[in-house]
Amino acid sequence: MGPLRKSGLFGRASFILCLCIAASGITTNANAAEKGPTAAQLLKLYSPRQPDIDYETPTGDELAKCQVNIEKRGKVSGYVVLGSAGQVLRRFDDTNGDNEVDQFRYYNHGIEVYREADTNFNKKVDQYRWVNMGGSRWGVDSNEDGRIESWKALSASEASREAVQAMITGDIAALESVMLTEADARTLGLNPEISQKLLESSSAAPKKAQAIAAKSKMFQGKPKWQRFDALMPSMIPSDDDKAKVDLLVYENAMAIVETAGNQSAFVQIGEMIRVGEVWKLTQAPTPMEGNAVQVSAGGILMQPLASATENVVAGPAPSAAAQKLLEELQALDKAAPAPGANPDALTKFNGKRADLLMQLVSASESEEEREQWMRQMVDGIAAATQAGGYTEGLTRLASIETSVRKSSPKSPMVGYVAYRRLLAEYSVEMQSASQEKRTEIQKAWLKNLEEFIGNYPNTEDTADAMLQLAIAEEFNNKVKEAMVWYQRLAKEKSRSIAGARAAGAIRRIELKGKPLKLAGPSLTGGNIDIAQLRGKVTVVLFWATWCQPCLEDLPQMRALYQQYKAKGLEVVGVCLDVDKQGVDEFIAQHKIPWPHIFQPGGFESPVASDYGIITLPTVFVVDREGRVANRGASLQDLKAMLPEMLQGK
């Protein structure tokens, strides 16, 4: 390898690495050993252009032990920087044989996490890629100014992170890079009606984002993105006539952030859609703070088409009155008060919105349309009331419930409205109550749930009410009472999600002394089956990256593992994050040494539902014979149990 010469490469002082490597193997030209770069020079000179890269950079005595080697891998040649333990720290590669570096690769604990590339070989970086524990983002900088304008790959979780970070920093260009574009709409072949609505929303997002960020205490406090939170994505098949291809959509995604006060808070991301390998947003992220929350029933893509397709016999078109009301509703939603608006403005907005939806109920010509608008109205009122943005909400919900019960006493809408009124009442009461009063409110809430189940045994919300009752009783250590509700729910609502979770909870509560059947995909590939650990004492830890108690217990769990592993202890984690994004990074950051089972879906994943997991951390202890010795162990339990169990007593 030849000497290095100074240049303005990539807009800063840097080395152009002149690579002279013989085809027969690694050799250098004259004086290369004397004039080649040192590890200290290379590590100081090059650093990632993109922020928040978690990569390894030694200092002090460790830096002095680093070395630089020349390597050739096929047609690729370059420098590799090795750490004091022989681990790879950096690679600076020439991939096209022109003796100049065009790829910069950064490592953490010997694993590559990030790279920058000059793909057109003009001495300017134009692509940024996160890999392995660094994530899966792949950004393109077409004008080579150090800013990512578009994405080749971006997961939903990473898209939410980019959007929230853009709101925090006020970087509207970064936000625009994750918003749905007209080109995206053409790629998906979106129905013109849907395309217009989505593009109106996404194009208005940058301006709306500036107004939101300016008034948001959350964003001004520089919160830190923690994780993505959403239910399973929905698949809209192409034969639904909403697009020419199958669409993968998140209906109403959230991001969880950590505020300056170390509290968790929500940011509403809204509807997201996948375009190729990139997830895009359709609206500006909105912090769920104070009384600024406004939740609508479903996103644009999950709403029925207003127009009929050519292959379907069209029903009657909306009446002129209904069409006018729809236009008024759209105009009202566009002019919704920004976060931080005063309570009077929010109450006026939500009241007007409810009025328009009620008029749409009256103007609808079919029962299906009436029910659709009724549900949207009730959901909107309940959400606004719980968020404190509609002071008249409870009165209005009670009035609607009375009206529906009088006009259609056998309609399922009676129970639908009643349940949301109960939820809103409970939320409002708890928000303003003292600690002493909350116990009384909680008792009344459980009584109301029980009465609701008795009055409406067959509504779509009955299973949820039963599950809430069962969980509340279990949290209060009333296991016998909880089992009554779990058993009833599992029997009467066996086909519901809540019914499946109840069956799992019964299985969990009855675990002690029984063999544990637990298996699933490993985070690192392959499968983990607890049965294969027979002969070991096994601790099964249900956890998640967002679980603060899990993080607080981690140092002691790690110490117990290190203390007893040689004596026959195994620990298996069961990660209940919604998706995998960020999990590997968390495990590496906190040096968690044991393996982990992972299935997408969080608490709704099969591995969580099978045992009705309701809180984290949940810890099972399994003896050498594979039987459960404790189904809800604490750290103190582990400290007391493990010495005796590992001695075989």
C-alpha positions as CSV (number, residue, x, y, z in Angstrom):
1,M,0.0,0.0,0.0
2,G,1.4,3.4,-1.0
3,P,1.7,6.6,1.0
4,L,-1.3,8.7,1.9
5,R,-1.9,12.2,0.6
6,K,-4.1,14.9,1.9
7,S,-7.4,15.9,0.2
8,G,-10.7,17.6,0.7
9,L,-12.4,14.3,0.2
10,F,-16.0,14.3,1.5
11,G,-15.8,18.0,2.5
12,R,-13.2,17.5,5.3
13,A,-9.5,16.9,5.6
14,S,-9.0,13.2,4.9
15,F,-6.7,10.5,3.5
16,I,-7.1,9.1,0.0
17,L,-5.8,5.6,0.5
18,C,-3.7,4.6,-2.5
19,L,-4.0,0.8,-2.6
20,C,-1.2,-1.2,-4.2
21,I,-2.0,-4.8,-3.5
22,A,-0.5,-7.6,-5.7
23,A,-2.8,-10.1,-7.2
24,S,-0.9,-12.9,-5.7
25,G,-1.7,-11.8,-2.1
26,I,-1.2,-8.9,0.3
27,T,2.0,-7.0,-0.4
28,T,2.9,-3.3,-0.2
29,N,5.1,-1.0,-2.2
30,A,8.3,0.6,-1.0
31,N,8.2,2.4,2.3
32,A,4.5,1.4,3.0
33,A,5.4,0.2,6.4
34,E,7.1,3.5,7.3
35,K,4.5,5.8,5.8
36,G,1.2,4.0,6.2
37,P,-1.4,5.4,8.5
38,T,-1.6,4.5,12.1
39,A,-4.8,3.4,13.9
40,A,-4.9,6.6,15.9
41,Q,-4.8,8.6,12.6
42,L,-7.5,6.7,10.9
43,L,-9.8,6.6,14.0
44,K,-9.4,10.4,14.5
45,L,-9.9,11.3,10.9
46,Y,-13.0,9.4,10.0
47,S,-16.3,9.4,11.8
48,P,-19.9,8.9,10.7
49,R,-21.7,11.7,9.1
50,Q,-25.1,10.6,10.4
51,P,-25.9,11.1,14.1
52,D,-26.5,8.5,16.9
53,I,-24.3,5.7,15.6
54,D,-23.4,3.3,18.3
55,Y,-19.9,2.2,17.3
56,E,-16.7,1.3,19.1
57,T,-13.8,3.8,19.5
58,P,-11.0,2.9,21.9
59,T,-9.1,5.5,23.8
60,G,-6.0,5.7,26.0
61,D,-4.0,2.5,26.5
62,E,-6.5,0.6,24.3
63,L,-5.9,2.9,21.4
64,A,-2.1,2.4,21.6
65,K,-2.7,-1.4,21.2
66,C,-4.7,-1.0,18.0
67,Q,-3.1,-1.9,14.7
68,V,-3.8,-1.4,10.9
69,N,-3.5,-4.2,8.4
70,I,-3.8,-4.3,4.6
71,E,-6.3,-6.8,3.3
72,K,-7.7,-8.0,0.0
73,R,-11.1,-9.7,-0.3
74,G,-11.7,-10.7,-3.9
75,K,-11.7,-7.4,-5.9
76,V,-12.0,-5.3,-2.7
77,S,-8.8,-4.0,-1.1
78,G,-8.3,-1.7,1.8
79,Y,-7.2,-1.0,5.4
80,V,-8.7,-2.8,8.4
81,V,-8.3,-1.3,11.9
82,L,-8.1,-3.9,14.7
83,G,-8.7,-3.3,18.4
84,S,-6.6,-4.4,21.3
85,A,-8.4,-7.8,21.4
86,G,-8.1,-8.3,17.7
87,Q,-11.7,-7.2,17.0
88,V,-12.5,-5.3,13.8
89,L,-13.1,-1.6,14.5
90,R,-13.1,-0.1,11.0
91,R,-12.7,-1.1,7.3
92,F,-11.8,1.5,4.7
93,D,-12.3,-0.2,1.3
94,D,-11.6,0.4,-2.4
95,T,-14.3,-1.6,-4.1
96,N,-13.5,-0.6,-7.8
97,G,-9.7,-0.8,-7.9
98,D,-9.1,2.9,-8.5
99,N,-6.8,3.1,-5.3
100,E,-9.2,5.4,-3.5
101,V,-11.5,4.6,-0.6
102,D,-15.2,4.4,-1.5
103,Q,-16.6,2.5,1.4
104,F,-16.3,3.4,5.2
105,R,-17.5,0.7,7.6
106,Y,-17.9,1.0,11.4
107,Y,-18.0,-1.8,13.9
108,N,-19.2,-2.4,17.5
109,H,-17.8,-5.4,19.4
110,G,-16.5,-6.8,16.1
111,I,-19.8,-6.6,14.3
112,E,-20.5,-4.1,11.5
113,V,-23.3,-1.6,12.5
114,Y,-23.0,1.2,9.9
115,R,-21.4,2.0,6.5
116,E,-21.0,5.0,4.2
117,A,-20.5,4.5,0.5
118,D,-19.5,6.5,-2.5
119,T,-21.3,4.4,-5.1
120,N,-20.5,6.7,-8.2
121,F,-16.8,6.9,-7.2
122,N,-16.6,10.7,-7.3
123,K,-15.1,11.1,-3.8
124,K,-18.4,12.0,-2.2
125,V,-20.6,9.8,0.0
126,D,-24.0,9.3,-1.4
127,Q,-25.4,6.3,0.6
128,Y,-25.7,5.5,4.3
129,R,-26.6,2.1,5.5
130,W,-27.3,0.7,9.0
131,V,-26.7,-3.1,9.4
132,N,-26.8,-5.9,12.0
133,M,-27.4,-4.5,15.4
134,G,-27.4,-1.0,13.9
135,G,-30.8,-1.6,12.3
136,S,-31.9,-1.8,8.7
137,R,-32.1,1.7,7.4
138,W,-30.6,2.5,3.9
139,G,-30.6,6.1,3.1
140,V,-29.7,7.9,-0.2
141,D,-28.0,11.3,-0.4
142,S,-28.5,12.1,-4.1
143,N,-27.0,15.6,-4.0
144,E,-24.1,14.4,-1.7
145,D,-24.5,17.1,0.9
146,G,-24.6,14.8,3.9
147,R,-28.4,14.8,4.3
148,I,-30.6,11.8,3.4
149,E,-33.3,12.8,1.0
150,S,-34.8,9.3,0.3
151,W,-34.7,5.8,1.6
152,K,-34.1,2.4,-0.1
153,A,-35.0,0.5,3.1
154,L,-36.8,1.7,6.2
155,S,-38.8,-0.4,8.7
156,A,-42.0,1.0,10.3
157,S,-40.2,1.3,13.6
158,E,-37.3,3.2,12.1
159,A,-39.7,5.5,10.1
160,S,-41.4,6.4,13.4
161,R,-38.0,7.2,14.9
162,E,-36.9,9.3,11.9
163,A,-40.2,11.3,12.0
164,V,-40.1,11.9,15.8
165,Q,-36.5,13.0,15.6
166,A,-37.3,15.3,12.8
167,M,-40.0,16.9,14.9
168,I,-37.7,17.3,17.9
169,T,-34.9,18.9,15.8
170,G,-37.2,20.9,13.6
171,D,-35.7,19.2,10.5
172,I,-38.7,19.4,8.1
173,A,-36.6,18.1,5.2
174,A,-35.9,14.9,7.3
175,L,-39.7,14.6,8.0
176,E,-40.5,15.0,4.3
177,S,-38.2,12.0,3.5
178,V,-40.5,9.7,5.4
179,M,-43.8,11.1,4.1
180,L,-45.9,9.5,1.3
181,T,-45.2,11.1,-2.0
182,E,-47.0,11.3,-5.4
183,A,-44.4,8.9,-6.8
184,D,-45.2,6.5,-4.0
185,A,-48.9,6.7,-4.8
186,R,-48.1,5.9,-8.5
187,T,-45.9,3.0,-7.5
188,L,-48.7,1.4,-5.4
189,G,-51.3,2.2,-8.0
190,L,-53.6,3.8,-5.4
191,N,-57.2,4.4,-6.2
192,P,-57.5,8.1,-7.3
193,E,-60.0,8.8,-4.5
194,I,-57.7,7.4,-1.8
195,S,-54.6,8.8,-3.4
196,Q,-56.0,12.3,-3.3
197,K,-56.9,12.1,0.4
198,L,-53.6,10.6,1.4
199,L,-51.5,13.1,-0.6
200,E,-53.5,16.0,0.8
201,S,-52.7,14.7,4.3
202,S,-49.0,14.0,3.7
203,S,-48.4,17.2,1.8
204,A,-49.9,19.3,4.6
205,A,-47.8,17.5,7.2
206,P,-44.6,19.6,7.1
207,K,-46.5,22.9,7.7
208,K,-48.6,21.2,10.4
209,A,-45.5,19.7,11.9
210,Q,-43.9,23.2,12.4
211,A,-47.0,24.4,14.2
212,I,-47.2,21.3,16.4
213,A,-43.5,21.4,17.3
214,A,-43.7,25.2,18.1
215,K,-46.5,24.6,20.7
216,S,-45.6,21.2,22.0
217,K,-43.9,21.1,25.4
218,M,-43.0,17.5,24.7
219,F,-41.0,18.2,21.6
220,Q,-39.5,21.3,23.0
221,G,-38.2,19.2,26.0
222,K,-36.1,17.2,23.6
223,P,-37.6,13.7,24.4
224,K,-35.8,10.5,23.4
225,W,-37.5,8.0,21.0
226,Q,-37.8,4.7,22.8
227,R,-39.8,2.3,20.7
228,F,-42.6,1.8,18.1
229,D,-46.0,0.7,19.3
230,A,-48.7,-0.7,17.1
231,L,-50.9,-3.7,16.6
232,M,-50.3,-6.2,13.8
233,P,-50.2,-4.5,10.4
234,S,-53.2,-5.0,8.1
235,M,-53.1,-6.4,4.6
236,I,-55.5,-4.8,2.1
237,P,-55.7,-7.1,-0.9
238,S,-55.5,-5.6,-4.4
239,D,-59.0,-6.9,-5.3
240,D,-60.4,-4.5,-2.7
241,D,-59.9,-1.9,-5.5
242,K,-57.9,0.4,-3.2
243,A,-54.6,-0.2,-5.1
244,K,-53.2,-2.3,-7.9
245,V,-51.0,-4.2,-5.4
246,D,-51.6,-5.7,-2.0
247,L,-51.1,-3.0,0.6
248,L,-49.5,-3.5,4.0
249,V,-50.8,-0.8,6.5
250,Y,-50.5,0.2,10.1
251,E,-53.9,1.7,11.0
252,N,-52.9,3.9,13.9
253,A,-49.3,3.5,15.0
254,M,-47.7,5.2,18.0
255,A,-44.2,6.0,19.2
256,I,-43.2,5.9,22.8
257,V,-40.7,8.6,23.9
258,E,-38.9,9.3,27.2
259,T,-39.4,12.8,28.3
260,A,-37.0,15.1,30.1
261,G,-38.5,13.9,33.4
262,N,-37.7,10.3,32.6
263,Q,-41.4,9.6,32.0
264,S,-42.8,7.6,29.0
265,A,-45.2,9.5,26.7
266,F,-46.9,8.7,23.4
267,V,-46.6,10.3,20.0
268,Q,-49.4,9.5,17.5
269,I,-47.8,8.5,14.2
270,G,-51.1,7.6,12.6
271,E,-51.6,5.6,9.4
272,M,-48.5,4.1,7.8
273,I,-48.1,2.3,4.5
274,R,-45.3,0.2,3.0
275,V,-43.9,1.2,-0.3
276,G,-41.4,-1.5,-1.5
277,E,-39.0,-1.8,1.4
278,V,-39.8,1.6,2.9
279,W,-42.6,2.5,5.4
280,K,-44.1,5.9,4.9
281,L,-46.2,8.2,7.1
282,T,-49.3,10.0,5.9
283,Q,-49.6,12.6,8.6
284,A,-47.5,14.7,11.0
285,P,-46.6,13.0,14.3
286,T,-48.7,14.5,17.1
287,P,-47.7,14.4,20.8
288,M,-50.4,12.9,23.0
289,E,-50.1,15.6,25.7
290,G,-52.6,17.6,27.7
291,N,-55.9,18.0,26.0
292,A,-54.6,18.1,22.5
293,V,-55.4,14.5,21.6
294,Q,-57.9,13.9,18.8
295,V,-58.4,10.3,17.7
296,S,-60.5,9.4,14.7
297,A,-61.9,5.9,13.9
298,G,-59.4,4.4,11.6
299,G,-57.2,5.8,8.9
300,I,-58.0,6.7,5.3
301,L,-57.0,3.3,3.9
302,M,-59.2,1.4,6.4
303,Q,-62.3,3.4,5.5
304,P,-64.8,2.0,2.8
305,L,-64.5,3.6,-0.6
306,A,-67.1,6.3,-1.3
307,S,-67.2,5.5,-5.0
308,A,-68.3,2.1,-6.4
309,T,-66.0,0.1,-8.7
310,E,-66.9,-0.8,-12.3
311,N,-67.3,-4.5,-11.4
312,V,-69.8,-3.9,-8.6
313,V,-73.4,-2.9,-8.8
314,A,-73.4,0.5,-7.4
315,G,-75.7,1.4,-4.5
316,P,-77.3,4.8,-4.3
317,A,-74.9,7.7,-4.3
318,P,-74.8,9.9,-1.2
319,S,-77.6,12.4,-1.1
320,A,-76.7,16.0,-1.7
321,A,-77.2,16.7,2.0
322,A,-74.9,13.9,3.0
323,Q,-72.3,15.0,0.5
324,K,-72.4,18.5,1.9
325,L,-71.9,17.2,5.4
326,L,-69.0,15.1,4.4
327,E,-67.3,18.1,2.9
328,E,-67.9,20.1,6.0
329,L,-66.4,17.4,8.1
330,Q,-63.3,17.2,6.0
331,A,-62.9,21.0,6.2
332,L,-63.4,20.9,10.0
333,D,-60.7,18.2,10.4
334,K,-58.2,20.1,8.3
335,A,-58.7,23.1,10.6
336,A,-58.4,21.1,13.9
337,P,-56.9,23.0,16.8
338,A,-53.2,22.6,17.2
339,P,-51.7,21.0,20.3
340,G,-51.8,23.4,23.2
341,A,-55.0,25.0,22.1
342,N,-57.2,26.2,25.0
343,P,-59.9,23.9,26.4
344,D,-62.7,26.1,25.0
345,A,-61.4,25.8,21.5
346,L,-61.1,22.0,21.8
347,T,-64.5,21.6,23.3
348,K,-66.0,23.8,20.5
349,F,-64.2,21.7,17.8
350,N,-65.2,18.3,19.2
351,G,-68.7,19.5,19.8
352,K,-69.0,20.7,16.2
353,R,-67.5,17.4,14.9
354,A,-70.0,15.4,16.9
355,D,-72.8,17.5,15.5
356,L,-71.8,16.9,11.9
357,L,-71.4,13.1,12.5
358,M,-74.9,13.0,14.2
359,Q,-76.3,14.7,11.1
360,L,-74.5,12.2,8.9
361,V,-76.2,9.4,10.9
362,S,-79.6,11.0,10.2
363,A,-78.8,11.6,6.6
364,S,-77.6,8.0,5.9
365,E,-79.9,5.9,3.8
366,S,-78.8,2.4,5.0
367,E,-78.5,0.8,8.4
368,E,-74.8,0.0,7.6
369,E,-74.0,3.6,6.9
370,R,-75.8,4.8,10.0
371,E,-73.9,2.4,12.2
372,Q,-70.6,3.4,10.6
373,W,-71.1,7.1,11.3
374,M,-72.5,6.4,14.8
375,R,-69.4,4.4,15.7
376,Q,-67.1,7.1,14.5
377,M,-69.0,9.7,16.4
378,V,-69.0,7.8,19.7
379,D,-65.4,6.8,19.4
380,G,-64.4,10.4,18.7
381,I,-66.4,11.8,21.7
382,A,-65.1,9.1,24.0
383,A,-61.5,9.7,23.0
384,A,-61.7,13.5,23.2
385,T,-63.4,13.2,26.6
386,Q,-60.7,10.9,28.0
387,A,-58.1,13.3,26.8
388,G,-59.7,16.2,28.4
389,G,-60.6,17.9,25.2
390,Y,-64.4,17.8,25.4
391,T,-65.9,18.9,28.7
392,E,-69.5,18.1,27.6
393,G,-68.5,14.6,26.3
394,L,-69.9,12.6,29.2
395,T,-73.2,14.3,29.0
396,R,-73.3,13.8,25.2
397,L,-72.5,10.1,25.5
398,A,-75.2,9.6,28.1
399,S,-77.7,11.4,25.8
400,I,-76.7,9.2,22.8
401,E,-77.0,6.1,24.8
402,T,-80.5,7.0,26.0
403,S,-81.6,7.9,22.5
404,V,-80.3,4.6,21.0
405,R,-81.8,2.5,23.7
406,K,-85.2,4.2,23.2
407,S,-85.2,4.0,19.4
408,S,-83.5,0.6,18.9
409,P,-83.4,-1.2,22.3
410,K,-82.1,-4.5,20.6
411,S,-79.4,-2.8,18.5
412,P,-75.8,-3.8,19.3
413,M,-75.1,-0.1,19.3
414,V,-76.7,0.2,22.8
415,G,-73.9,-1.8,24.3
416,Y,-71.3,-0.2,22.1
417,V,-72.2,3.3,23.4
418,A,-72.6,2.2,27.0
419,Y,-69.2,0.6,27.1
420,R,-67.4,3.7,25.8
421,R,-69.4,5.9,28.2
422,L,-68.2,3.7,31.1
423,L,-64.6,3.9,29.8
424,A,-64.8,7.7,29.5
425,E,-66.3,8.1,33.0
426,Y,-63.7,6.0,34.6
427,S,-60.9,7.9,32.9
428,V,-62.2,11.3,33.8
429,E,-62.8,10.4,37.4
430,M,-59.3,8.9,37.8
431,Q,-57.6,11.9,36.3
432,S,-58.9,14.3,38.9
433,A,-59.1,12.0,41.9
434,S,-56.8,11.9,45.0
435,Q,-54.9,8.7,45.8
436,E,-57.4,7.8,48.5
437,K,-60.3,8.4,46.2
438,R,-58.8,6.3,43.4
439,T,-59.3,3.0,45.4
440,E,-63.0,3.8,45.7
441,I,-63.3,4.7,42.0
442,Q,-61.5,1.4,41.1
443,K,-64.0,-0.6,43.1
444,A,-66.9,1.2,41.4
445,W,-65.3,0.6,38.0
446,L,-65.1,-3.1,38.6
447,K,-68.8,-3.2,39.7
448,N,-69.8,-1.3,36.6
449,L,-67.9,-3.8,34.4
450,E,-69.7,-6.7,36.1
451,E,-73.1,-5.0,35.5
452,F,-72.2,-4.3,31.9
453,I,-71.4,-8.0,31.4
454,G,-74.7,-8.9,32.9
455,N,-76.7,-6.4,30.9
456,Y,-74.9,-7.0,27.6
457,P,-73.6,-10.6,27.5
458,N,-73.2,-10.8,23.8
459,T,-71.7,-7.5,22.6
460,E,-68.3,-7.2,20.9
461,D,-67.0,-5.5,24.1
462,T,-68.1,-8.1,26.6
463,A,-64.9,-10.2,26.3
464,D,-62.8,-7.1,26.9
465,A,-64.8,-6.3,30.0
466,M,-64.4,-9.8,31.3
467,L,-60.6,-9.7,30.7
468,Q,-60.3,-6.4,32.5
469,L,-62.1,-7.8,35.5
470,A,-60.0,-10.9,35.6
471,I,-56.7,-8.9,35.3
472,A,-57.8,-6.5,38.0
473,E,-58.6,-9.3,40.4
474,E,-55.2,-11.0,39.7
475,F,-53.3,-7.7,40.2
476,N,-55.1,-7.4,43.6
477,N,-53.9,-10.9,44.5
478,K,-57.4,-12.3,44.4
479,V,-56.4,-15.3,42.3
480,K,-59.5,-17.3,43.0
481,E,-61.8,-14.5,41.9
482,A,-59.6,-13.9,38.8
483,M,-59.8,-17.6,37.9
484,V,-63.7,-17.4,37.9
485,W,-63.6,-14.6,35.2
486,Y,-60.7,-16.2,33.2
487,Q,-62.6,-19.5,33.1
488,R,-65.9,-17.9,32.1
489,L,-64.2,-15.8,29.5
490,A,-62.3,-18.8,28.0
491,K,-65.5,-20.8,27.9
492,E,-68.0,-18.2,26.6
493,K,-65.7,-16.2,24.3
494,S,-63.3,-18.9,23.2
495,R,-62.9,-17.5,19.7
496,S,-62.0,-14.0,20.8
497,I,-58.5,-12.7,21.4
498,A,-59.5,-12.0,25.0
499,G,-60.7,-15.6,25.3
500,A,-57.4,-17.0,24.0
501,R,-55.5,-14.8,26.5
502,A,-57.8,-16.0,29.3
503,A,-57.1,-19.6,28.5
504,G,-53.4,-18.8,28.6
505,A,-53.8,-17.1,32.0
506,I,-55.5,-20.2,33.4
507,R,-52.6,-22.3,32.1
508,R,-50.1,-19.9,33.7
509,I,-51.9,-19.8,37.1
510,E,-52.1,-23.6,37.2
511,L,-48.5,-24.1,36.1
512,K,-46.8,-25.0,39.4
513,G,-45.6,-28.6,39.5
514,K,-46.4,-29.1,35.8
515,P,-44.0,-29.5,32.9
516,L,-43.4,-26.2,31.0
517,K,-44.2,-26.4,27.3
518,L,-42.5,-23.4,25.8
519,A,-40.8,-23.1,22.4
520,G,-40.3,-20.5,19.8
521,P,-38.0,-18.7,17.3
522,S,-34.7,-17.5,18.6
523,L,-33.6,-13.9,18.0
524,T,-30.3,-15.2,16.6
525,G,-31.9,-17.8,14.3
526,G,-33.2,-21.4,14.8
527,N,-35.5,-22.3,17.7
528,I,-35.4,-22.6,21.4
529,D,-37.3,-25.3,23.2
530,I,-37.3,-25.3,27.0
531,A,-37.7,-29.1,26.9
532,Q,-34.1,-29.4,25.6
533,L,-32.8,-27.8,28.9
534,R,-34.0,-30.8,31.0
535,G,-31.4,-31.4,33.7
536,K,-30.7,-27.7,34.2
537,V,-32.5,-25.2,36.5
538,T,-34.0,-22.8,34.0
539,V,-35.3,-19.2,34.6
540,V,-37.7,-18.1,31.9
541,L,-37.9,-14.3,31.9
542,F,-40.7,-12.5,30.0
543,W,-39.4,-8.9,29.3
544,A,-39.3,-6.0,26.8
545,T,-36.9,-3.2,26.0
546,W,-39.5,-0.6,27.2
547,C,-40.0,-2.3,30.6
548,Q,-38.3,-0.2,33.2
549,P,-38.6,-2.7,36.0
550,C,-36.9,-5.3,33.7
551,L,-34.0,-2.9,33.1
552,E,-33.7,-2.2,36.8
553,D,-33.6,-5.9,37.7
554,L,-31.1,-6.7,34.9
555,P,-27.8,-6.2,36.8
556,Q,-28.9,-8.6,39.5
557,M,-30.2,-11.1,37.0
558,R,-26.9,-11.0,35.2
559,A,-25.0,-11.4,38.5
560,L,-27.1,-14.5,39.4
561,Y,-26.5,-16.0,35.9
562,Q,-22.8,-15.5,36.2
563,Q,-22.7,-16.9,39.8
564,Y,-24.7,-20.1,39.1
565,K,-24.2,-20.9,35.4
566,A,-21.4,-23.3,36.1
567,K,-23.6,-25.1,38.6
568,G,-26.4,-25.7,36.1
569,L,-28.4,-22.5,35.8
570,E,-29.8,-21.4,32.4
571,V,-31.8,-18.3,31.7
572,V,-34.0,-17.9,28.6
573,G,-35.5,-14.5,27.8
574,V,-38.9,-14.2,26.0
575,C,-39.0,-10.7,24.4
576,L,-42.4,-9.1,24.1
577,D,-41.5,-6.1,22.0
578,V,-44.0,-5.5,19.2
579,D,-41.3,-5.9,16.6
580,K,-37.6,-6.8,16.5
581,Q,-36.3,-3.4,15.8
582,G,-33.9,-2.2,18.4
583,V,-33.9,-5.4,20.4
584,D,-30.5,-6.7,19.3
585,E,-29.0,-3.3,20.0
586,F,-30.6,-3.2,23.5
587,I,-29.2,-6.7,24.2
588,A,-25.7,-5.7,23.1
589,Q,-25.8,-2.4,25.0
590,H,-26.7,-4.1,28.2
591,K,-24.5,-7.1,27.7
592,I,-27.3,-9.7,28.2
593,P,-25.7,-13.1,27.8
594,W,-28.6,-15.5,27.6
595,P,-30.7,-16.5,24.5
596,H,-34.1,-15.1,23.7
597,I,-37.3,-16.3,22.1
598,F,-39.0,-13.7,20.0
599,Q,-42.3,-13.6,18.1
600,P,-43.7,-10.3,16.7
601,G,-46.8,-8.9,18.4
602,G,-45.9,-8.1,22.0
603,F,-48.6,-9.2,24.4
604,E,-50.7,-10.5,21.5
605,S,-47.9,-12.7,20.2
606,P,-48.5,-16.5,20.5
607,V,-45.8,-17.0,23.0
608,A,-47.4,-14.4,25.3
609,S,-51.0,-15.4,24.7
610,D,-50.2,-19.1,25.5
611,Y,-49.6,-18.1,29.1
612,G,-51.8,-15.0,29.3
613,I,-48.9,-12.7,30.3
614,I,-50.4,-9.5,31.7
615,T,-47.4,-7.8,33.2
616,L,-43.6,-7.5,32.9
617,P,-41.3,-8.9,34.1
618,T,-42.9,-12.3,34.6
619,V,-40.5,-15.0,35.7
620,F,-41.0,-18.8,35.6
621,V,-38.5,-21.0,37.5
622,V,-38.2,-24.6,36.1
623,D,-36.5,-27.4,38.0
624,R,-34.1,-30.0,36.6
625,E,-37.0,-32.3,35.8
626,G,-38.6,-29.6,33.6
627,R,-41.4,-28.8,36.1
628,V,-42.4,-25.3,37.1
629,A,-41.3,-24.5,40.7
630,N,-42.5,-20.8,40.6
631,R,-44.7,-19.1,38.0
632,G,-44.2,-15.5,39.3
633,A,-40.8,-15.3,40.9
634,S,-39.2,-12.1,42.1
635,L,-35.5,-11.4,42.4
636,Q,-35.7,-12.2,46.1
637,D,-37.4,-15.5,45.3
638,L,-34.6,-16.4,42.9
639,K,-32.0,-15.6,45.4
640,A,-33.7,-17.8,47.9
641,M,-34.6,-20.7,45.6
642,L,-31.6,-21.1,43.2
643,P,-28.9,-22.2,45.8
644,E,-31.1,-25.0,47.0
645,M,-32.4,-26.1,43.6
646,L,-28.9,-26.1,42.1
647,Q,-27.7,-28.4,44.9
648,G,-30.3,-30.9,43.9
649,K,-32.2,-30.7,47.2
